[in-house]
C-alpha cells in the first residue's frame, strides 16, 4: 500500500473541501448572517491541514487498485467529518450524530434527512446542505483527477474506484482529459438549469440550490413541501433536468463532438428513456382508469406522474405530491419501487443498480436459457455492438447480489439504498 500517496490525495481533498466551504460563507455575507463564521473557521482549518500534507509531494505517486479503493473510502469519511462541523458549531444541527448523518446523506446524494423544518435553517446552511449533493454527484475524486498528475494507470484505478457503472471508458485519450470533459458537462448542465429556473421567475437562491440538488440527484429541498409549492413550469424544468442528469454523460460528450449517430445508438440511453416513457404512461393510465385525481386536468396529472417517475428512477427524491397508496393506485407504487432499484444510467449522477447492469442481467439470463435448449450454441452478450467481457458480467452479477443483500439488511427503512422517504 502506497500510504504516502494516499495521504497526499487526502490532503488535496481537505483543500478542495475547505475551498468549497468558503462558498456558504460568501452566502452568509450576502444575507448578513452570522452562521457563516463557522463555515469560514472550518474551511481555514481544513485548508491549513491540507496544505501541511501536500507541501511535499511523494516521489512515488503510482496508484494500484487497493490504493484507489482506500483513497475513495477515506475521502468520503474525511469530507463528511469536516463538512458536518459547521452545522455543529453554528448550532443549527447541534448533535454531532445528526450533523454527520445529514452531511453523509448529502455527499452520498442519498437525500435522507433528520430535519423536520428545513426552512428554519440559514441561507448558508441551506446552500451547503444542497451543495454537498453537487460535490458528491460527480465525485470529488473525478475533479481531483483533472488537477493532480500521476503516473502509469493511477488515474484509471481511482476512476474505477469512483465509477458508478459496471465498466469505465475514457472519453478522451487521457483520463485527465476525460475528467475535465465530465466536469465541464456537469457544470454546464447545472448552469443551464439555473438559467431555465430563473426564467420561470424562481428566486436566484432557490434556483441555485435546486439546481445543485438536481445535478447531484440528491433531492435536498429548501422548502418543507419539496417542490410542491413551485409553479408547473418550474416543476417541468426540474423534472426534465432530473431525467437529463440520469443520462450517461458519454451521450452529451458525443453530441458535443457531433457524433450524433453514435450518441443515438447508445443502447443504455434508449432503454432508460423507454423505461421512463413506459412507466409514465402506465401510471397515468392507471390513475385515469381508476378515476383518481378526477378534479385535476390531464396536463397536471401527467406533470405529477412524469416528475415522480423522473425523481424516483434517478433516486433524486424531489416530490410534488403525495403519491403513496391510496392517493395513487397500488400499481403506481409497485412501478415506482421497481424504478428505485433500476436507477439511472451508468456514467451519470443517478443512483440505483443502473440500467446497464439490469440490461446485462437480463441478457445473461437469456443467454443461459438459450444454452439450456441449445448447449452447443455460441452466445455472446453484446452492448452497443461490442462483446461484453466475462469480467464485466461477473462483476455485474456480484454487484447486484451485494446490492440486494444490503437492501435486505436495511429493509426496516423501507426504501432501496440511495432513495429517501419523503
CORFEN-V607207 format. One line per field, one symbol per residue. ss: DSSP state (h for helix, s for strand, l for the rest). burial: b if it has 9 or more other ideal C-beta (glycine too) atoms within 8 Angstrom, else e. A space follows every 50 residues. Layout:
# CORFEN-V607207
ss = ???
burial = ???
This chain:
# CORFEN-V607207
ss = llhhhhhhhhhhhhhhhhhhhhhhhhhhhhhllllhhhhhhhhhhhhhhh hhhhllllllllllhhhhhhhhhhhhhhhhhhhhhhhhhllllllhhhhh hhhhhhhllllllllllhhhllhhhhhhhhhhhhhhhhlhhhhhhlllll lllhhhhhhhhhllllllllllllhhhhhhhhhhhhhhhhhhhhhhhhhl lllhhhhhhhhhhhhllllllllllllllllhhhhhhhhhhhhhhlllhh hhhhhhlllhhhhhllhhhhhhhhhhhhhhhhhhhhhhhllllllllhhh hhhhhhhhhhhhhllllllllllllllllhhhhhhhhhhhhhllllllll llllhhhhhhhhhhhhhhhhhhhllllllllssllssllhhhhhhhhhhh hhhhhhhhhlhhhlllllllll
burial = ebeebbbbbbbbbbbbbbbbbbbbbbbbeebebebbbbbbbbbbbbbebb bebbeeebeebbbbeebbbbbbebbbebbbbbbbbbbbbbebbeeeebbb bbbbbbbbbbbebeeeebeebbbbbbbbbbbbbbbbbbebbbbbbbeeeb eeebbbbbbbbbbbbbeeebbeeebbbbbbbbbebbeebbbebbebbbeb ebeebbbbbbbbbbbbbbbbbbbeebbbeeeeebbbbbbbbbbebbbbbb bbbbbeeeeeeebeebbbbbbbeebbeebbebbbebbbeeebeeeeeeeb bbbbbbbbbbbbbbbbbbbbeebeeeebbebbbebbbebbbbbbbbbbbb bbbbbbbbbbbebbeebeebbeeeeeeeeebebeeeebeeebbebbbebb eebeebbeeeeeeeebbbbbee
